[in-house]
Amino acid sequence: GAVVSQHPSRVICKSGTSVKIECRSLDFQATTMFWYRQFPKQSLMLMATSNEGSKATYEQGVEKDKFLINHASLTLSTLTVTSAHPEDSSFYICSARLGQGLNYGYTFGSGTRLTVV
Amino acid sequence: AQSVTQLDSQVPVFEEAPVELRCNYSSSVSVYLFWYVQYPNQGLQLLLKYLSGSTLVKGINGFEAEFNKSQTSFHLRKPSVHISDTAEYFCAVNLQAGTALIFGKGTTLSVSS
């Protein structure tokens, strides 16, 4: 089946540094990618939607200058957390849309646990 | 605004017992409904989805769900659970095909022997 490979799975960084999370679609072309954030014991909150070759659409309350999303190719989307702070510590998950029309679905990356110290 | 409500945050059951995880959605238009399972520190795995057609949907690992438009529900069921079913379960919906999923808060299913 369609697989999205997400790396790194875990990362610890110091406050003020930037961290890049990558999501690659291994055997399909991901024209649309979604980025979610999940706090412990909570649901997934949509951060942004990115379409290949265009600027990402951010959800209300998500700082686009802090969470930089790049979707420059059909197989790679990246999320860069800039000037990270401890409150950015969270579990980040990417998701790609599969299929077209009413025959569609989603596949998810395995997530990245970010800890900012 | 559309929302998804998972009525139970935690559901403890014994092994081989039946289980139902409840999900209600609020919407006045057609919706597309999904159930996902998440194991600790992992991504989400699709259990089943309803896009159209038969309202009784069968998924993986013996799970099934029934779309009930009049009650705006999409409850997940399994007739006999295993220890390995212990995980977090999320109901999700989107209004338009292919748009971002909106997730419920999740239900922790704990299966004990």
Interface residues (C-beta under 8 A of the other chain):
Chain A: Q6 S9 T32 F34 K41 Q42 S43 L44 M45 L46 T49 F91 I93 S95 R97 Q100 G101 L102 N103 Y104 G105 Y106 F108 G109 S110 G111 R113
Chain B: F34 Y36 N41 Q42 G43 L44 Q45 L46 K49 L51 S52 F90 A97 G98 T99 A100 L101 I102 F103 G104 K105 G106
